[in-house]
């Protein structure tokens, strides 16, 4: 760090934190503990969302570190995932893992300032670059302790945090609104399809084209002939350009086709049963799928694909263990049939509406990412001293740090060893 603002000082994490204690909970076998491991931290909200509970005799071997309110917990494993959280008052006195660095602020830093700094991209990126290990990349507690931190005067730290809280509160509200959009998008898609198959979506088209024919309703067996696919183990597949289609879509390519015409494919068995796929030409359909061997010339295939996708076939699956869909399931549906010209118009309108909705969802995702970048930009400005003005009347950070170093140097040496279990 260079060009520090007036009154600021560069320090290490060790300079601004104080020691924590460790215990062996197995020596208190009947006491109940709550335990914060990496999985307990929600790295999106950076809060402790799901602490576990156990008695001392059930404690995992890594549950050793005692935490207090306002400690910052920093996962030393895969630091780029940002499993970082501030300890709330209700978890004071509980335990965390030895894979989590416990950063307990001394009088040199505000607890929230410390948490914000170690959550910032500059700090996380510095430690991520220092990670060792490929399968289990991690840093040590010493790596965390030796990392640097810009330290403003204590009064300025609190002004910075107040400003950050104000700005991030606005971005949090915006993010909350944006997070509702995916659910609204799914509801809107369902509403579009429901309107389409009621005939509401094409009512203006019918009026404009003076189309007076009424919609028919029939079982799919009146328009489709179904067949099951044929088994093709992967070891028998020969490299080619013919897609191999099963319940989960294209699962490989082969040099030979089972069919040479466009069709719709329905997953027949297992977790993918009821999934509907469109095959535009020659393909090999596997035995875990059903396909339309023939389709009436009164039916537009794209219309049929839309209908069966909207039918929620997986909810109609039979079987107590392995779910399945069969031809009887498909033929039991009520299939609405407008004139083929209207089917094509319906497909056009649905695709146009769904594309528009997908763009909204994509824009919402992009906006969330922009908000994340904005939050990080606020932190960058904060830790450069550009977010709030400096006050010459504030005690310089150097004076505070010198006083803390002197107190540490003159304090009685703590005895080695871990805190005894009560």
VEXLO-588648 format. One record per residue (C-alpha): residue number from 0; x negated, y, z negated. Coordinates in Angstrom, 3 decimals. Layout:
<atoms>
    nr         px         py         pz
   NUM          X          Y          Z
...
</atoms>
This chain:
<atoms>
    nr         px         py         pz
     0      0.000      0.000      0.000
     1     -1.211      3.511      0.747
     2      0.000      7.104      0.567
     3      1.869      6.514     -2.671
     4      4.292      9.313     -3.604
     5      3.433     11.661     -6.439
     6      3.637      9.960     -9.812
     7      3.740      6.439     -8.318
     8      1.216      3.685     -8.968
     9      0.411      0.409     -7.248
    10      0.486     -2.554     -9.629
    11      0.837     -6.322     -9.579
    12      3.860     -8.296    -10.691
    13      1.756     -9.477    -13.653
    14      1.243     -5.834    -14.682
    15      4.979     -5.160    -14.951
    16      6.289     -8.450    -16.359
    17      5.946    -10.209    -19.663
    18      5.684    -13.845    -20.688
    19      8.551    -16.304    -21.006
    20      8.630    -19.497    -23.063
    21      9.073    -23.115    -22.060
    22     10.621    -25.928    -24.063
    23     11.131    -29.660    -23.707
    24     14.928    -30.128    -23.920
    25     14.579    -33.898    -24.325
    26     13.400    -33.180    -27.872
    27     16.844    -31.717    -28.574
    28     18.767    -34.680    -27.111
    29     22.267    -33.691    -28.225
    30     22.152    -29.989    -27.391
    31     24.003    -28.867    -24.257
    32     22.150    -26.647    -21.812
    33     23.115    -24.840    -18.664
    34     20.514    -25.153    -15.958
    35     19.712    -22.951    -12.976
    36     17.903    -24.780    -10.195
    37     17.389    -23.663     -6.602
    38     20.763    -25.110     -5.601
    39     22.480    -22.963     -8.239
    40     21.471    -19.739     -6.477
    41     23.607    -18.354     -3.662
    42     21.003    -16.818     -1.367
    43     23.600    -14.798      0.539
    44     24.912    -12.894     -2.461
    45     21.684    -13.490     -4.444
    46     23.630    -14.457     -7.526
    47     23.729    -17.528     -9.746
    48     26.846    -19.255     -8.485
    49     26.745    -22.807     -9.800
    50     24.646    -23.514    -12.919
    51     24.659    -27.150    -13.978
    52     25.244    -28.491    -17.490
    53     23.629    -31.403    -19.316
    54     22.495    -32.504    -22.752
    55     18.834    -32.476    -23.683
    56     18.490    -36.230    -23.206
    57     19.869    -35.899    -19.648
    58     17.618    -32.976    -18.705
    59     15.664    -33.247    -15.446
    60     11.900    -33.095    -15.846
    61     11.703    -29.624    -14.260
    62     14.236    -28.023    -16.635
    63     11.755    -26.309    -18.929
    64     11.793    -22.517    -18.608
    65     13.983    -20.446    -20.936
    66     15.665    -17.481    -19.249
    67     17.055    -14.223    -20.607
    68     19.482    -11.593    -19.368
    69     17.871     -9.309    -16.744
    70     15.162    -11.816    -15.792
    71     14.641    -12.087    -12.052
    72     14.493    -15.686    -10.838
    73     12.370    -16.156     -7.716
    74     12.237    -19.570     -6.057
    75      8.644    -20.442     -5.226
    76      9.745    -23.057     -2.676
    77     10.553    -21.900      0.877
    78     10.436    -18.292     -0.214
    79     11.817    -17.110      3.141
    80     15.228    -18.511      2.099
    81     15.408    -15.781     -0.555
    82     16.757    -17.884     -3.404
    83     16.491    -14.944     -5.786
    84     18.877    -13.838     -8.533
    85     19.191    -11.603    -11.582
    86     20.121    -13.493    -14.759
    87     23.483    -12.361    -16.219
    88     24.008    -11.987    -19.965
    89     26.095    -15.176    -20.223
    90     23.107    -17.311    -19.160
    91     20.671    -15.819    -21.658
    92     18.873    -18.613    -23.528
    93     19.575    -21.254    -20.879
    94     17.045    -23.076    -18.675
    95     15.627    -22.858    -15.191
    96     13.308    -25.007    -13.103
    97      9.524    -24.965    -13.045
    98      9.977    -24.375     -9.295
    99     11.359    -20.919    -10.077
   100      9.194    -18.001    -11.197
   101     10.734    -16.189    -14.165
   102      9.990    -12.466    -13.848
   103     10.787    -10.765    -17.137
   104     10.398     -6.977    -16.851
   105      8.168     -5.162    -19.298
   106      8.800     -1.547    -20.201
   107      7.085     -0.462    -16.970
   108      9.948     -1.362    -14.646
   109     13.707     -1.263    -14.644
   110     15.129     -4.810    -14.372
   111     17.200     -3.998    -11.289
   112     14.269     -2.225     -9.627
   113     12.127     -5.349    -10.080
   114     14.909     -7.549     -8.681
   115     15.384     -5.273     -5.664
   116     11.663     -5.210     -4.927
   117     11.168     -8.982     -5.001
   118     14.299     -9.347     -2.809
   119     12.908     -6.967     -0.190
   120     11.481     -8.145      3.125
   121      7.959     -6.759      2.492
   122      7.591     -8.749     -0.739
   123      9.187    -11.953      0.578
   124      7.202    -11.811      3.827
   125      3.933    -11.355      1.907
   126      4.594    -14.467     -0.170
   127      6.000    -16.503      2.731
   128      2.695    -15.982      4.543
   129      0.872    -17.376      1.491
   130      2.875    -20.621      1.308
   131      1.034    -23.956      1.321
   132      2.458    -27.239      2.572
   133      4.376    -28.255      5.684
   134      7.101    -30.529      4.327
   135      7.464    -28.602      1.058
   136      6.116    -25.070      1.631
   137      5.662    -23.236     -1.649
   138      3.682    -20.613     -3.518
   139      2.358    -20.812     -7.057
   140      3.306    -18.693    -10.054
   141     -0.145    -17.095     -9.723
   142      0.646    -16.077     -6.139
   143      3.805    -14.355     -7.343
   144      2.034    -12.710    -10.294
   145     -0.748    -11.307     -8.090
   146      1.619     -9.851     -5.473
   147      1.818     -6.063     -5.462
   148      4.683     -3.749     -6.409
   149      5.016      0.036     -5.996
   150      5.837      1.519     -9.397
   151      7.534      4.927     -9.549
   152      8.071      6.779    -12.828
   153     10.690      4.943    -14.881
   154     13.206      7.792    -14.601
   155     12.811      7.805    -10.818
   156     13.309      4.038    -10.673
   157     16.717      4.521    -12.268
   158     17.622      7.287     -9.810
   159     16.560      5.018     -6.948
   160     18.710      2.170     -8.257
   161     21.736      4.441     -8.658
   162     21.354      5.574     -5.038
   163     20.881      2.015     -3.763
   164     23.937      0.830     -5.698
   165     25.993      3.604     -4.115
   166     24.833      2.795     -0.577
   167     24.950     -0.987     -0.859
   168     28.397     -0.771     -2.454
   169     29.657      0.744      0.788
   170     27.915     -1.866      2.913
   171     29.247     -4.638      0.655
   172     32.814     -3.425      1.177
   173     32.231     -3.293      4.938
   174     30.775     -6.811      4.868
   175     33.764     -8.100      2.888
   176     36.126     -6.735      5.544
   177     34.035     -8.239      8.346
   178     33.943    -11.616      6.596
   179     37.733    -11.801      6.893
   180     37.547    -11.586     10.682
   181     36.657    -15.267     11.410
   182     39.798    -16.410      9.551
   183     41.896    -13.807     11.360
   184     40.386    -14.899     14.675
   185     41.389    -18.527     14.093
   186     44.918    -17.484     13.153
   187     45.146    -15.284     16.237
   188     43.946    -18.115     18.482
   189     46.606    -20.394     17.029
   190     49.224    -17.679     17.586
   191     48.112    -17.246     21.222
   192     48.404    -20.967     21.927
   193     51.737    -21.259     20.118
   194     53.115    -18.353     22.178
   195     51.733    -19.918     25.352
   196     53.490    -23.254     24.868
   197     56.760    -21.564     23.863
   198     56.706    -19.752     27.198
   199     56.381    -16.318     25.557
   200     52.994    -15.568     27.091
   201     54.226    -15.923     30.670
   202     57.718    -14.427     30.329
   203     56.676    -11.210     32.109
   204     55.074    -13.247     34.874
   205     58.317    -15.185     35.367
   206     60.327    -11.960     35.563
   207     57.878    -10.353     37.980
   208     57.843    -13.373     40.280
   209     61.584    -14.037     39.923
   210     60.703    -17.507     38.713
   211     63.938    -19.062     37.496
   212     62.845    -22.651     36.970
   213     63.188    -23.812     33.374
   214     60.522    -25.617     31.430
   215     60.898    -29.358     31.182
   216     59.968    -31.473     28.187
   217     58.854    -35.064     28.484
   218     56.495    -37.609     27.014
   219     52.974    -37.479     28.491
   220     53.472    -41.009     29.860
   221     55.637    -39.430     32.579
   222     52.624    -37.543     33.928
   223     49.486    -39.384     32.767
   224     48.094    -42.886     33.039
   225     45.607    -43.515     30.250
   226     42.599    -45.825     30.120
   227     39.912    -46.573     27.576
   228     36.286    -45.985     28.443
   229     33.612    -48.651     28.690
   230     30.772    -49.365     26.289
   231     27.357    -48.105     27.384
   232     24.666    -48.586     24.702
   233     21.866    -46.037     24.848
   234     19.336    -48.785     25.599
   235     21.251    -49.557     28.816
   236     21.364    -45.953     29.983
   237     19.168    -45.217     32.986
   238     17.969    -41.656     33.492
   239     20.238    -39.813     35.895
   240     22.525    -36.800     36.220
   241     25.881    -38.428     35.375
   242     27.148    -37.230     31.970
   243     28.020    -39.903     29.403
   244     31.088    -38.606     27.532
   245     32.459    -39.910     24.247
   246     34.466    -38.512     21.369
   247     31.816    -35.882     20.603
   248     31.431    -34.739     24.216
   249     28.385    -35.304     26.391
   250     26.034    -37.661     24.571
   251     23.524    -38.410     27.318
   252     23.105    -38.975     31.045
   253     23.160    -42.096     33.225
   254     22.517    -42.970     36.866
   255     25.949    -44.522     37.425
   256     29.499    -43.172     37.050
   257     32.490    -45.017     35.621
   258     34.872    -42.499     37.259
   259     34.404    -40.044     40.119
   260     37.264    -37.591     39.530
   261     38.007    -34.710     37.127
   262     39.825    -35.758     33.963
   263     40.468    -35.010     30.320
   264     38.822    -37.130     27.644
   265     40.151    -37.722     24.114
   266     38.029    -39.057     21.251
   267     39.534    -42.401     20.283
   268     37.921    -43.483     17.018
   269     35.916    -42.215     14.056
   270     35.248    -38.686     12.886
   271     35.545    -37.349     16.451
   272     38.929    -38.901     17.179
   273     41.352    -36.386     18.644
   274     38.624    -34.171     20.129
   275     39.539    -33.186     23.687
   276     36.967    -32.608     26.439
   277     37.172    -31.689     30.118
   278     35.140    -33.649     32.663
   279     34.768    -31.845     35.981
   280     33.549    -34.742     38.104
   281     31.746    -38.090     38.092
   282     31.141    -39.304     34.539
   283     30.769    -42.367     32.359
   284     33.436    -42.416     29.637
   285     32.410    -44.520     26.639
   286     34.594    -46.994     24.782
   287     35.164    -44.594     21.864
   288     37.255    -42.339     24.103
   289     40.461    -42.412     26.161
   290     40.708    -40.656     29.516
   291     43.431    -39.803     32.010
   292     42.955    -42.227     34.902
   293     45.658    -40.470     36.883
   294     47.429    -37.122     36.491
   295     50.664    -36.144     38.218
   296     50.368    -33.513     40.944
   297     52.907    -31.524     38.895
   298     50.264    -30.942     36.213
   299     47.303    -28.570     36.282
   300     44.463    -30.369     34.488
   301     43.254    -27.228     32.682
   302     46.789    -26.723     31.357
   303     46.805    -30.306     30.076
   304     43.456    -29.820     28.324
   305     44.814    -26.701     26.576
   306     47.940    -28.551     25.483
   307     46.145    -31.555     24.007
   308     43.566    -29.357     22.259
   309     46.421    -27.418     20.681
   310     48.175    -30.613     19.548
   311     45.831    -31.163     16.533
   312     45.455    -34.810     17.472
   313     43.061    -35.573     14.616
   314     45.924    -34.907     12.190
   315     47.932    -37.625     13.956
   316     45.185    -40.234     13.598
   317     46.100    -43.610     12.157
   318     43.974    -46.038     10.179
   319     43.282    -46.117      6.452
   320     39.515    -46.502      6.793
   321     38.365    -45.719     10.320
   322     40.691    -43.071     11.855
   323     41.819    -43.702     15.413
   324     43.923    -42.274     18.242
   325     45.499    -44.560     20.834
   326     47.630    -44.209     23.952
   327     50.799    -44.592     21.885
   328     49.771    -41.557     19.817
   329     49.275    -39.479     22.965
   330     52.505    -40.598     24.606
   331     54.563    -39.845     21.480
   332     53.966    -36.107     21.926
   333     56.499    -33.761     23.480
   334     54.829    -32.291     26.553
   335     56.225    -28.945     27.846
   336     56.057    -28.678     31.636
   337     56.627    -25.386     33.473
   338     56.128    -25.075     37.222
   339     52.503    -25.639     38.194
   340     52.099    -21.990     39.278
   341     53.135    -20.905     35.788
   342     50.784    -23.461     34.236
   343     47.887    -21.850     36.101
   344     48.973    -18.359     35.054
   345     49.308    -19.550     31.455
   346     45.754    -20.935     31.530
   347     44.467    -17.652     32.962
   348     46.193    -15.566     30.285
   349     45.126    -17.854     27.436
   350     41.496    -17.899     28.566
   351     41.512    -14.106     28.927
   352     43.002    -13.656     25.433
   353     40.667    -16.196     23.809
   354     37.624    -14.603     25.462
   355     38.710    -11.234     24.080
   356     39.129    -12.711     20.589
   357     35.735    -14.414     20.818
   358     34.151    -11.063     21.693
   359     35.704     -9.565     18.557
   360     34.276    -12.413     16.470
   361     30.863    -11.963     18.099
   362     30.962     -8.206     17.468
   363     31.834     -8.858     13.808
   364     28.866    -11.225     13.465
   365     26.585     -8.621     15.040
   366     27.971     -5.951     12.715
   367     27.207     -8.135      9.675
   368     23.621     -8.524     10.873
   369     23.356     -4.766     11.366
   370     24.595     -4.219      7.808
   371     21.933     -6.630      6.541
   372     19.293     -4.659      8.464
   373     20.734     -1.414      7.103
   374     20.465     -2.704      3.525
   375     16.841     -3.661      4.130
   376     16.162     -0.245      5.699
   377     17.539      1.390      2.556
   378     15.162     -0.713      0.442
   379     12.200      0.158      2.671
   380     12.932      3.876      2.281
   381     13.450      3.417     -1.458
   382     10.084      1.724     -1.970
   383      8.318      4.401      0.079
   384      9.717      7.127     -2.167
   385     11.956      8.515      0.586
   386     15.386      7.760     -0.879
   387     15.488     10.234     -3.773
   388     13.325     13.303     -4.491
   389     10.435     13.086     -6.944
   390     10.668     15.091    -10.165
   391      7.334     16.546    -11.401
   392      8.713     16.406    -14.952
   393      8.837     12.580    -14.880
   394      6.099     10.766    -16.780
   395      3.736      9.329    -14.113
   396      3.807      5.560    -13.726
   397      0.039      5.462    -14.319
   398      0.479      6.789    -17.867
   399      3.151      4.206    -18.639
   400      1.101      1.347    -17.178
   401     -2.021      2.441    -19.077
   402     -0.051      2.485    -22.320
   403      1.308     -1.028    -21.677
   404     -2.171     -2.347    -20.815
   405     -3.541     -0.864    -24.037
   406     -0.749     -2.433    -26.079
   407     -1.434     -5.810    -24.481
   408     -5.168     -5.538    -25.089
   409     -4.720     -4.733    -28.776
   410     -1.870     -7.185    -29.449
   411     -2.739    -10.368    -31.416
   412     -3.507    -13.283    -29.141
   413     -0.593    -15.708    -28.892
   414     -1.332    -19.281    -29.860
   415     -1.471    -21.712    -26.995
   416      1.246    -24.276    -26.576
   417      4.902    -24.329    -25.860
   418      7.677    -23.078    -28.039
   419      8.733    -25.736    -30.480
   420     12.194    -27.138    -30.077
   421     14.600    -25.995    -32.745
</atoms>
